[in-house]
Structures are given as C-alpha cells and as structure tokens.
C-alpha cells in the first residue's frame, strides 16, 4: 500500500494508509500512528478507504473549525461515546460502507450543527433510545 497525504490550510486528506490497526483501543488514533496530528485549523478531514476500525473518545479535541468528517469505506465497527463531543461545528459525517451494528445514545453527542449523517451500507441492528437527542440534525441517510 501507499500513503497519500494532502495538507492545505484547512484540509487533511489521507487515503490507503499503511496500517492494519486504524484507530487503536488505547486512543492513539490513526494520525498518531502515521505521525501526523490533526492540524487545529482543519475544516475537512478525509480518512476514507483505509482500515480504520474504531474512533476513540475526544479524538478530534482541539480541532475547532472542523466541518466535514469522512470515514466511509473503512471497517469502523465501533465509535466511542463522546467521540465527537468537541467538534460541535461539524455539519456532515460520512460513515457509510462500514461495519457499525449498534448506535449508542452518546455516540453522536455534541454535534449541535450536524446537517447530514450518512450511515447506509452498515450492518445496523440496534439503535438505542435517545441516540439522536443530543444533536440537531436535518437528515440521516440510511438506505
């Protein structure tokens, strides 16, 4: 595999990263595995088509201008409660074509400006009561 990194003043784009663990359960996250922390000014964060399996709690802490998170076409099977708590500016999250089976009630907490959540092509079997009460959302895509 190869690494394709594109940094601009506000975009971070990574595709086909050299890792089989993706985010690890110790909260190191893929950007630390690759040695690239998320720049604080990032507005668009693309980590699609990698092998990410887990998004740790508060991973995006300190990234105050983030608008779009793209994690589609990975192997995400779990997102920690409060993973997005510090990024209330996010308007779009792309999680389609992953392995999510359960949506927990604190998984998307803090996403006050979310306009679109893309969840289609997962294996969602359970959505806990109150899973979307902490967010103001316009559309959930789950075809």
Chimera marker file (.cmm) of the C-alpha trace (Angstrom):
<marker_set name="trace">
<marker id="1" x="0.000" y="0.000" z="0.000" r="1" g="1" b="0" radius="0.5"/>
<marker id="2" x="0.941" y="3.626" z="-0.278" r="1" g="1" b="0" radius="0.5"/>
<marker id="3" x="0.202" y="6.779" z="1.681" r="1" g="1" b="0" radius="0.5"/>
<marker id="4" x="-1.330" y="9.758" z="0.009" r="1" g="1" b="0" radius="0.5"/>
<marker id="5" x="-1.336" y="12.820" z="2.267" r="1" g="1" b="0" radius="0.5"/>
<marker id="6" x="-2.588" y="16.191" z="1.182" r="1" g="1" b="0" radius="0.5"/>
<marker id="7" x="-2.338" y="19.113" z="3.565" r="1" g="1" b="0" radius="0.5"/>
<marker id="8" x="-3.723" y="22.515" z="2.794" r="1" g="1" b="0" radius="0.5"/>
<marker id="9" x="-4.508" y="25.353" z="5.128" r="1" g="1" b="0" radius="0.5"/>
<marker id="10" x="-7.732" y="23.651" z="6.171" r="1" g="1" b="0" radius="0.5"/>
<marker id="11" x="-7.974" y="20.165" z="4.597" r="1" g="1" b="0" radius="0.5"/>
<marker id="12" x="-6.416" y="16.874" z="5.669" r="1" g="1" b="0" radius="0.5"/>
<marker id="13" x="-6.795" y="14.043" z="3.154" r="1" g="1" b="0" radius="0.5"/>
<marker id="14" x="-5.376" y="10.562" z="3.734" r="1" g="1" b="0" radius="0.5"/>
<marker id="15" x="-6.095" y="7.537" z="1.586" r="1" g="1" b="0" radius="0.5"/>
<marker id="16" x="-4.811" y="3.976" z="1.743" r="1" g="1" b="0" radius="0.5"/>
<marker id="17" x="-2.789" y="4.443" z="4.883" r="1" g="1" b="0" radius="0.5"/>
<marker id="18" x="-0.087" y="1.979" z="5.861" r="1" g="1" b="0" radius="0.5"/>
<marker id="19" x="-1.698" y="0.476" z="8.939" r="1" g="1" b="0" radius="0.5"/>
<marker id="20" x="-3.819" y="-2.536" z="9.685" r="1" g="1" b="0" radius="0.5"/>
<marker id="21" x="-4.970" y="-1.315" z="13.069" r="1" g="1" b="0" radius="0.5"/>
<marker id="22" x="-6.517" y="2.038" z="12.167" r="1" g="1" b="0" radius="0.5"/>
<marker id="23" x="-7.530" y="3.685" z="15.386" r="1" g="1" b="0" radius="0.5"/>
<marker id="24" x="-6.393" y="1.607" z="18.307" r="1" g="1" b="0" radius="0.5"/>
<marker id="25" x="-8.235" y="0.987" z="21.561" r="1" g="1" b="0" radius="0.5"/>
<marker id="26" x="-5.615" y="2.967" z="23.501" r="1" g="1" b="0" radius="0.5"/>
<marker id="27" x="-6.724" y="6.217" z="21.878" r="1" g="1" b="0" radius="0.5"/>
<marker id="28" x="-3.608" y="6.773" z="19.782" r="1" g="1" b="0" radius="0.5"/>
<marker id="29" x="-5.622" y="7.223" z="16.627" r="1" g="1" b="0" radius="0.5"/>
<marker id="30" x="-4.515" y="6.844" z="13.051" r="1" g="1" b="0" radius="0.5"/>
<marker id="31" x="-2.983" y="10.323" z="12.777" r="1" g="1" b="0" radius="0.5"/>
<marker id="32" x="-0.557" y="9.497" z="15.570" r="1" g="1" b="0" radius="0.5"/>
<marker id="33" x="0.190" y="6.075" z="14.069" r="1" g="1" b="0" radius="0.5"/>
<marker id="34" x="1.165" y="7.897" z="10.866" r="1" g="1" b="0" radius="0.5"/>
<marker id="35" x="2.914" y="10.664" z="12.804" r="1" g="1" b="0" radius="0.5"/>
<marker id="36" x="0.586" y="13.417" z="11.639" r="1" g="1" b="0" radius="0.5"/>
<marker id="37" x="-1.597" y="15.081" z="14.285" r="1" g="1" b="0" radius="0.5"/>
<marker id="38" x="-4.731" y="16.809" z="13.031" r="1" g="1" b="0" radius="0.5"/>
<marker id="39" x="-3.915" y="20.496" z="12.472" r="1" g="1" b="0" radius="0.5"/>
<marker id="40" x="-6.166" y="22.714" z="14.594" r="1" g="1" b="0" radius="0.5"/>
<marker id="41" x="-7.337" y="24.706" z="11.548" r="1" g="1" b="0" radius="0.5"/>
<marker id="42" x="-8.583" y="21.620" z="9.671" r="1" g="1" b="0" radius="0.5"/>
<marker id="43" x="-12.103" y="22.043" z="8.258" r="1" g="1" b="0" radius="0.5"/>
<marker id="44" x="-12.343" y="18.892" z="6.092" r="1" g="1" b="0" radius="0.5"/>
<marker id="45" x="-10.984" y="15.560" z="7.393" r="1" g="1" b="0" radius="0.5"/>
<marker id="46" x="-10.928" y="12.667" z="4.889" r="1" g="1" b="0" radius="0.5"/>
<marker id="47" x="-9.818" y="9.224" z="6.030" r="1" g="1" b="0" radius="0.5"/>
<marker id="48" x="-11.900" y="7.143" z="3.661" r="1" g="1" b="0" radius="0.5"/>
<marker id="49" x="-10.827" y="3.813" z="2.128" r="1" g="1" b="0" radius="0.5"/>
<marker id="50" x="-8.466" y="2.882" z="4.944" r="1" g="1" b="0" radius="0.5"/>
<marker id="51" x="-8.693" y="0.115" z="7.516" r="1" g="1" b="0" radius="0.5"/>
<marker id="52" x="-9.988" y="2.142" z="10.452" r="1" g="1" b="0" radius="0.5"/>
<marker id="53" x="-11.998" y="0.044" z="12.895" r="1" g="1" b="0" radius="0.5"/>
<marker id="54" x="-12.503" y="2.342" z="15.891" r="1" g="1" b="0" radius="0.5"/>
<marker id="55" x="-12.914" y="6.052" z="16.630" r="1" g="1" b="0" radius="0.5"/>
<marker id="56" x="-11.751" y="6.877" z="20.181" r="1" g="1" b="0" radius="0.5"/>
<marker id="57" x="-13.376" y="9.350" z="22.578" r="1" g="1" b="0" radius="0.5"/>
<marker id="58" x="-12.481" y="13.003" z="22.080" r="1" g="1" b="0" radius="0.5"/>
<marker id="59" x="-10.140" y="12.188" z="19.194" r="1" g="1" b="0" radius="0.5"/>
<marker id="60" x="-10.953" y="15.481" z="17.475" r="1" g="1" b="0" radius="0.5"/>
<marker id="61" x="-10.339" y="17.596" z="20.577" r="1" g="1" b="0" radius="0.5"/>
<marker id="62" x="-8.740" y="20.935" z="19.731" r="1" g="1" b="0" radius="0.5"/>
<marker id="63" x="-9.873" y="20.893" z="16.095" r="1" g="1" b="0" radius="0.5"/>
<marker id="64" x="-12.308" y="23.782" z="16.468" r="1" g="1" b="0" radius="0.5"/>
<marker id="65" x="-13.136" y="24.563" z="12.804" r="1" g="1" b="0" radius="0.5"/>
<marker id="66" x="-13.968" y="21.065" z="11.602" r="1" g="1" b="0" radius="0.5"/>
<marker id="67" x="-16.959" y="20.918" z="9.231" r="1" g="1" b="0" radius="0.5"/>
<marker id="68" x="-16.773" y="17.555" z="7.459" r="1" g="1" b="0" radius="0.5"/>
<marker id="69" x="-15.595" y="14.151" z="8.713" r="1" g="1" b="0" radius="0.5"/>
<marker id="70" x="-15.285" y="11.441" z="6.086" r="1" g="1" b="0" radius="0.5"/>
<marker id="71" x="-14.733" y="7.874" z="7.280" r="1" g="1" b="0" radius="0.5"/>
<marker id="72" x="-16.626" y="5.949" z="4.593" r="1" g="1" b="0" radius="0.5"/>
<marker id="73" x="-15.378" y="2.670" z="3.141" r="1" g="1" b="0" radius="0.5"/>
<marker id="74" x="-13.413" y="1.611" z="6.214" r="1" g="1" b="0" radius="0.5"/>
<marker id="75" x="-14.097" y="-1.147" z="8.722" r="1" g="1" b="0" radius="0.5"/>
<marker id="76" x="-15.452" y="1.024" z="11.532" r="1" g="1" b="0" radius="0.5"/>
<marker id="77" x="-17.315" y="-1.264" z="13.923" r="1" g="1" b="0" radius="0.5"/>
<marker id="78" x="-17.312" y="0.997" z="16.985" r="1" g="1" b="0" radius="0.5"/>
<marker id="79" x="-17.303" y="4.684" z="17.827" r="1" g="1" b="0" radius="0.5"/>
<marker id="80" x="-16.625" y="5.628" z="21.430" r="1" g="1" b="0" radius="0.5"/>
<marker id="81" x="-19.228" y="7.597" z="23.336" r="1" g="1" b="0" radius="0.5"/>
<marker id="82" x="-18.442" y="11.315" z="23.052" r="1" g="1" b="0" radius="0.5"/>
<marker id="83" x="-16.040" y="10.784" z="20.132" r="1" g="1" b="0" radius="0.5"/>
<marker id="84" x="-17.353" y="13.985" z="18.546" r="1" g="1" b="0" radius="0.5"/>
<marker id="85" x="-18.086" y="15.978" z="21.725" r="1" g="1" b="0" radius="0.5"/>
<marker id="86" x="-15.515" y="18.680" z="20.995" r="1" g="1" b="0" radius="0.5"/>
<marker id="87" x="-16.447" y="19.311" z="17.351" r="1" g="1" b="0" radius="0.5"/>
<marker id="88" x="-19.840" y="20.976" z="17.520" r="1" g="1" b="0" radius="0.5"/>
<marker id="89" x="-19.061" y="22.790" z="14.237" r="1" g="1" b="0" radius="0.5"/>
<marker id="90" x="-19.314" y="19.596" z="12.151" r="1" g="1" b="0" radius="0.5"/>
<marker id="91" x="-22.102" y="19.687" z="9.550" r="1" g="1" b="0" radius="0.5"/>
<marker id="92" x="-21.525" y="16.361" z="7.736" r="1" g="1" b="0" radius="0.5"/>
<marker id="93" x="-20.289" y="12.937" z="8.835" r="1" g="1" b="0" radius="0.5"/>
<marker id="94" x="-19.796" y="10.201" z="6.231" r="1" g="1" b="0" radius="0.5"/>
<marker id="95" x="-19.810" y="6.762" z="7.864" r="1" g="1" b="0" radius="0.5"/>
<marker id="96" x="-21.327" y="4.727" z="5.053" r="1" g="1" b="0" radius="0.5"/>
<marker id="97" x="-19.891" y="1.359" z="3.984" r="1" g="1" b="0" radius="0.5"/>
<marker id="98" x="-18.530" y="0.389" z="7.391" r="1" g="1" b="0" radius="0.5"/>
<marker id="99" x="-19.390" y="-2.318" z="9.937" r="1" g="1" b="0" radius="0.5"/>
<marker id="100" x="-21.451" y="-0.440" z="12.524" r="1" g="1" b="0" radius="0.5"/>
<marker id="101" x="-24.038" y="-2.676" z="14.182" r="1" g="1" b="0" radius="0.5"/>
<marker id="102" x="-25.107" y="-0.605" z="17.195" r="1" g="1" b="0" radius="0.5"/>
<marker id="103" x="-25.802" y="3.116" z="17.508" r="1" g="1" b="0" radius="0.5"/>
<marker id="104" x="-25.452" y="4.085" z="21.189" r="1" g="1" b="0" radius="0.5"/>
<marker id="105" x="-27.134" y="7.065" z="22.808" r="1" g="1" b="0" radius="0.5"/>
<marker id="106" x="-23.873" y="9.037" z="23.378" r="1" g="1" b="0" radius="0.5"/>
<marker id="107" x="-22.128" y="8.082" z="20.144" r="1" g="1" b="0" radius="0.5"/>
<marker id="108" x="-23.043" y="11.349" z="18.381" r="1" g="1" b="0" radius="0.5"/>
<marker id="109" x="-23.292" y="13.622" z="21.423" r="1" g="1" b="0" radius="0.5"/>
<marker id="110" x="-22.276" y="17.245" z="20.924" r="1" g="1" b="0" radius="0.5"/>
<marker id="111" x="-22.991" y="17.521" z="17.214" r="1" g="1" b="0" radius="0.5"/>
<marker id="112" x="-25.190" y="20.590" z="17.511" r="1" g="1" b="0" radius="0.5"/>
<marker id="113" x="-24.766" y="21.731" z="13.896" r="1" g="1" b="0" radius="0.5"/>
<marker id="114" x="-24.950" y="18.371" z="12.134" r="1" g="1" b="0" radius="0.5"/>
<marker id="115" x="-26.944" y="18.602" z="8.906" r="1" g="1" b="0" radius="0.5"/>
<marker id="116" x="-26.259" y="15.181" z="7.373" r="1" g="1" b="0" radius="0.5"/>
<marker id="117" x="-25.241" y="11.812" z="8.800" r="1" g="1" b="0" radius="0.5"/>
<marker id="118" x="-24.534" y="9.084" z="6.220" r="1" g="1" b="0" radius="0.5"/>
<marker id="119" x="-24.962" y="5.605" z="7.692" r="1" g="1" b="0" radius="0.5"/>
<marker id="120" x="-26.030" y="3.469" z="4.742" r="1" g="1" b="0" radius="0.5"/>
<marker id="121" x="-24.315" y="0.161" z="3.926" r="1" g="1" b="0" radius="0.5"/>
<marker id="122" x="-23.561" y="-0.680" z="7.561" r="1" g="1" b="0" radius="0.5"/>
<marker id="123" x="-24.990" y="-3.628" z="9.471" r="1" g="1" b="0" radius="0.5"/>
<marker id="124" x="-27.016" y="-1.555" z="11.940" r="1" g="1" b="0" radius="0.5"/>
<marker id="125" x="-29.220" y="-3.823" z="14.042" r="1" g="1" b="0" radius="0.5"/>
<marker id="126" x="-29.778" y="-1.702" z="17.153" r="1" g="1" b="0" radius="0.5"/>
<marker id="127" x="-30.365" y="1.991" z="17.687" r="1" g="1" b="0" radius="0.5"/>
<marker id="128" x="-30.504" y="2.807" z="21.396" r="1" g="1" b="0" radius="0.5"/>
<marker id="129" x="-33.267" y="5.063" z="22.601" r="1" g="1" b="0" radius="0.5"/>
<marker id="130" x="-32.166" y="8.700" z="22.578" r="1" g="1" b="0" radius="0.5"/>
<marker id="131" x="-29.280" y="8.127" z="20.166" r="1" g="1" b="0" radius="0.5"/>
<marker id="132" x="-30.007" y="11.340" z="18.289" r="1" g="1" b="0" radius="0.5"/>
<marker id="133" x="-31.351" y="13.551" z="21.083" r="1" g="1" b="0" radius="0.5"/>
<marker id="134" x="-28.067" y="15.394" z="21.619" r="1" g="1" b="0" radius="0.5"/>
<marker id="135" x="-27.843" y="16.530" z="18.027" r="1" g="1" b="0" radius="0.5"/>
<marker id="136" x="-29.826" y="18.919" z="15.906" r="1" g="1" b="0" radius="0.5"/>
<marker id="137" x="-29.936" y="17.108" z="12.616" r="1" g="1" b="0" radius="0.5"/>
<marker id="138" x="-31.669" y="17.654" z="9.309" r="1" g="1" b="0" radius="0.5"/>
<marker id="139" x="-31.192" y="14.281" z="7.573" r="1" g="1" b="0" radius="0.5"/>
<marker id="140" x="-29.975" y="10.782" z="8.402" r="1" g="1" b="0" radius="0.5"/>
<marker id="141" x="-29.135" y="8.737" z="5.328" r="1" g="1" b="0" radius="0.5"/>
<marker id="142" x="-29.541" y="5.011" z="5.927" r="1" g="1" b="0" radius="0.5"/>
<marker id="143" x="-30.645" y="3.394" z="2.684" r="1" g="1" b="0" radius="0.5"/>
<link id1="1" id2="2" r="1" g="1" b="0" radius="0.2"/>
<link id1="2" id2="3" r="1" g="1" b="0" radius="0.2"/>
<link id1="3" id2="4" r="1" g="1" b="0" radius="0.2"/>
<link id1="4" id2="5" r="1" g="1" b="0" radius="0.2"/>
<link id1="5" id2="6" r="1" g="1" b="0" radius="0.2"/>
<link id1="6" id2="7" r="1" g="1" b="0" radius="0.2"/>
<link id1="7" id2="8" r="1" g="1" b="0" radius="0.2"/>
<link id1="8" id2="9" r="1" g="1" b="0" radius="0.2"/>
<link id1="9" id2="10" r="1" g="1" b="0" radius="0.2"/>
<link id1="10" id2="11" r="1" g="1" b="0" radius="0.2"/>
<link id1="11" id2="12" r="1" g="1" b="0" radius="0.2"/>
<link id1="12" id2="13" r="1" g="1" b="0" radius="0.2"/>
<link id1="13" id2="14" r="1" g="1" b="0" radius="0.2"/>
<link id1="14" id2="15" r="1" g="1" b="0" radius="0.2"/>
<link id1="15" id2="16" r="1" g="1" b="0" radius="0.2"/>
<link id1="16" id2="17" r="1" g="1" b="0" radius="0.2"/>
<link id1="17" id2="18" r="1" g="1" b="0" radius="0.2"/>
<link id1="18" id2="19" r="1" g="1" b="0" radius="0.2"/>
<link id1="19" id2="20" r="1" g="1" b="0" radius="0.2"/>
<link id1="20" id2="21" r="1" g="1" b="0" radius="0.2"/>
<link id1="21" id2="22" r="1" g="1" b="0" radius="0.2"/>
<link id1="22" id2="23" r="1" g="1" b="0" radius="0.2"/>
<link id1="23" id2="24" r="1" g="1" b="0" radius="0.2"/>
<link id1="24" id2="25" r="1" g="1" b="0" radius="0.2"/>
<link id1="25" id2="26" r="1" g="1" b="0" radius="0.2"/>
<link id1="26" id2="27" r="1" g="1" b="0" radius="0.2"/>
<link id1="27" id2="28" r="1" g="1" b="0" radius="0.2"/>
<link id1="28" id2="29" r="1" g="1" b="0" radius="0.2"/>
<link id1="29" id2="30" r="1" g="1" b="0" radius="0.2"/>
<link id1="30" id2="31" r="1" g="1" b="0" radius="0.2"/>
<link id1="31" id2="32" r="1" g="1" b="0" radius="0.2"/>
<link id1="32" id2="33" r="1" g="1" b="0" radius="0.2"/>
<link id1="33" id2="34" r="1" g="1" b="0" radius="0.2"/>
<link id1="34" id2="35" r="1" g="1" b="0" radius="0.2"/>
<link id1="35" id2="36" r="1" g="1" b="0" radius="0.2"/>
<link id1="36" id2="37" r="1" g="1" b="0" radius="0.2"/>
<link id1="37" id2="38" r="1" g="1" b="0" radius="0.2"/>
<link id1="38" id2="39" r="1" g="1" b="0" radius="0.2"/>
<link id1="39" id2="40" r="1" g="1" b="0" radius="0.2"/>
<link id1="40" id2="41" r="1" g="1" b="0" radius="0.2"/>
<link id1="41" id2="42" r="1" g="1" b="0" radius="0.2"/>
<link id1="42" id2="43" r="1" g="1" b="0" radius="0.2"/>
<link id1="43" id2="44" r="1" g="1" b="0" radius="0.2"/>
<link id1="44" id2="45" r="1" g="1" b="0" radius="0.2"/>
<link id1="45" id2="46" r="1" g="1" b="0" radius="0.2"/>
<link id1="46" id2="47" r="1" g="1" b="0" radius="0.2"/>
<link id1="47" id2="48" r="1" g="1" b="0" radius="0.2"/>
<link id1="48" id2="49" r="1" g="1" b="0" radius="0.2"/>
<link id1="49" id2="50" r="1" g="1" b="0" radius="0.2"/>
<link id1="50" id2="51" r="1" g="1" b="0" radius="0.2"/>
<link id1="51" id2="52" r="1" g="1" b="0" radius="0.2"/>
<link id1="52" id2="53" r="1" g="1" b="0" radius="0.2"/>
<link id1="53" id2="54" r="1" g="1" b="0" radius="0.2"/>
<link id1="54" id2="55" r="1" g="1" b="0" radius="0.2"/>
<link id1="55" id2="56" r="1" g="1" b="0" radius="0.2"/>
<link id1="56" id2="57" r="1" g="1" b="0" radius="0.2"/>
<link id1="57" id2="58" r="1" g="1" b="0" radius="0.2"/>
<link id1="58" id2="59" r="1" g="1" b="0" radius="0.2"/>
<link id1="59" id2="60" r="1" g="1" b="0" radius="0.2"/>
<link id1="60" id2="61" r="1" g="1" b="0" radius="0.2"/>
<link id1="61" id2="62" r="1" g="1" b="0" radius="0.2"/>
<link id1="62" id2="63" r="1" g="1" b="0" radius="0.2"/>
<link id1="63" id2="64" r="1" g="1" b="0" radius="0.2"/>
<link id1="64" id2="65" r="1" g="1" b="0" radius="0.2"/>
<link id1="65" id2="66" r="1" g="1" b="0" radius="0.2"/>
<link id1="66" id2="67" r="1" g="1" b="0" radius="0.2"/>
<link id1="67" id2="68" r="1" g="1" b="0" radius="0.2"/>
<link id1="68" id2="69" r="1" g="1" b="0" radius="0.2"/>
<link id1="69" id2="70" r="1" g="1" b="0" radius="0.2"/>
<link id1="70" id2="71" r="1" g="1" b="0" radius="0.2"/>
<link id1="71" id2="72" r="1" g="1" b="0" radius="0.2"/>
<link id1="72" id2="73" r="1" g="1" b="0" radius="0.2"/>
<link id1="73" id2="74" r="1" g="1" b="0" radius="0.2"/>
<link id1="74" id2="75" r="1" g="1" b="0" radius="0.2"/>
<link id1="75" id2="76" r="1" g="1" b="0" radius="0.2"/>
<link id1="76" id2="77" r="1" g="1" b="0" radius="0.2"/>
<link id1="77" id2="78" r="1" g="1" b="0" radius="0.2"/>
<link id1="78" id2="79" r="1" g="1" b="0" radius="0.2"/>
<link id1="79" id2="80" r="1" g="1" b="0" radius="0.2"/>
<link id1="80" id2="81" r="1" g="1" b="0" radius="0.2"/>
<link id1="81" id2="82" r="1" g="1" b="0" radius="0.2"/>
<link id1="82" id2="83" r="1" g="1" b="0" radius="0.2"/>
<link id1="83" id2="84" r="1" g="1" b="0" radius="0.2"/>
<link id1="84" id2="85" r="1" g="1" b="0" radius="0.2"/>
<link id1="85" id2="86" r="1" g="1" b="0" radius="0.2"/>
<link id1="86" id2="87" r="1" g="1" b="0" radius="0.2"/>
<link id1="87" id2="88" r="1" g="1" b="0" radius="0.2"/>
<link id1="88" id2="89" r="1" g="1" b="0" radius="0.2"/>
<link id1="89" id2="90" r="1" g="1" b="0" radius="0.2"/>
<link id1="90" id2="91" r="1" g="1" b="0" radius="0.2"/>
<link id1="91" id2="92" r="1" g="1" b="0" radius="0.2"/>
<link id1="92" id2="93" r="1" g="1" b="0" radius="0.2"/>
<link id1="93" id2="94" r="1" g="1" b="0" radius="0.2"/>
<link id1="94" id2="95" r="1" g="1" b="0" radius="0.2"/>
<link id1="95" id2="96" r="1" g="1" b="0" radius="0.2"/>
<link id1="96" id2="97" r="1" g="1" b="0" radius="0.2"/>
<link id1="97" id2="98" r="1" g="1" b="0" radius="0.2"/>
<link id1="98" id2="99" r="1" g="1" b="0" radius="0.2"/>
<link id1="99" id2="100" r="1" g="1" b="0" radius="0.2"/>
<link id1="100" id2="101" r="1" g="1" b="0" radius="0.2"/>
<link id1="101" id2="102" r="1" g="1" b="0" radius="0.2"/>
<link id1="102" id2="103" r="1" g="1" b="0" radius="0.2"/>
<link id1="103" id2="104" r="1" g="1" b="0" radius="0.2"/>
<link id1="104" id2="105" r="1" g="1" b="0" radius="0.2"/>
<link id1="105" id2="106" r="1" g="1" b="0" radius="0.2"/>
<link id1="106" id2="107" r="1" g="1" b="0" radius="0.2"/>
<link id1="107" id2="108" r="1" g="1" b="0" radius="0.2"/>
<link id1="108" id2="109" r="1" g="1" b="0" radius="0.2"/>
<link id1="109" id2="110" r="1" g="1" b="0" radius="0.2"/>
<link id1="110" id2="111" r="1" g="1" b="0" radius="0.2"/>
<link id1="111" id2="112" r="1" g="1" b="0" radius="0.2"/>
<link id1="112" id2="113" r="1" g="1" b="0" radius="0.2"/>
<link id1="113" id2="114" r="1" g="1" b="0" radius="0.2"/>
<link id1="114" id2="115" r="1" g="1" b="0" radius="0.2"/>
<link id1="115" id2="116" r="1" g="1" b="0" radius="0.2"/>
<link id1="116" id2="117" r="1" g="1" b="0" radius="0.2"/>
<link id1="117" id2="118" r="1" g="1" b="0" radius="0.2"/>
<link id1="118" id2="119" r="1" g="1" b="0" radius="0.2"/>
<link id1="119" id2="120" r="1" g="1" b="0" radius="0.2"/>
<link id1="120" id2="121" r="1" g="1" b="0" radius="0.2"/>
<link id1="121" id2="122" r="1" g="1" b="0" radius="0.2"/>
<link id1="122" id2="123" r="1" g="1" b="0" radius="0.2"/>
<link id1="123" id2="124" r="1" g="1" b="0" radius="0.2"/>
<link id1="124" id2="125" r="1" g="1" b="0" radius="0.2"/>
<link id1="125" id2="126" r="1" g="1" b="0" radius="0.2"/>
<link id1="126" id2="127" r="1" g="1" b="0" radius="0.2"/>
<link id1="127" id2="128" r="1" g="1" b="0" radius="0.2"/>
<link id1="128" id2="129" r="1" g="1" b="0" radius="0.2"/>
<link id1="129" id2="130" r="1" g="1" b="0" radius="0.2"/>
<link id1="130" id2="131" r="1" g="1" b="0" radius="0.2"/>
<link id1="131" id2="132" r="1" g="1" b="0" radius="0.2"/>
<link id1="132" id2="133" r="1" g="1" b="0" radius="0.2"/>
<link id1="133" id2="134" r="1" g="1" b="0" radius="0.2"/>
<link id1="134" id2="135" r="1" g="1" b="0" radius="0.2"/>
<link id1="135" id2="136" r="1" g="1" b="0" radius="0.2"/>
<link id1="136" id2="137" r="1" g="1" b="0" radius="0.2"/>
<link id1="137" id2="138" r="1" g="1" b="0" radius="0.2"/>
<link id1="138" id2="139" r="1" g="1" b="0" radius="0.2"/>
<link id1="139" id2="140" r="1" g="1" b="0" radius="0.2"/>
<link id1="140" id2="141" r="1" g="1" b="0" radius="0.2"/>
<link id1="141" id2="142" r="1" g="1" b="0" radius="0.2"/>
<link id1="142" id2="143" r="1" g="1" b="0" radius="0.2"/>
</marker_set>
